[in-house]
Amino acid sequence: MLKIFIPTILVCILTISCNKNNCKECTGCKDLPNATLCEDDFEKSSDYNDQVDNYVSNGCNCKDK
């Protein structure tokens, strides 16, 4: 029983830790449309951060979702 239980728990922990699930809701922008930006939608975290910075520099209010 323990041989099945421990690997199952490890797989669950790894699955949860790999899911970034970091999203920002950006509203009130000057020139850009309102958007929900999620880190999972970008290939690299730096691309996600750059896009959030782009929205913020456009006057958007980006909050964690």
Summary of the structure (lengths in Angstrom):
residues: 65
radius of gyration: 17.3
end to end distance: 39.4
largest distance: 58.9
contacts: 149
relative contact order: 0.21
helix: 51%
strand: 20%
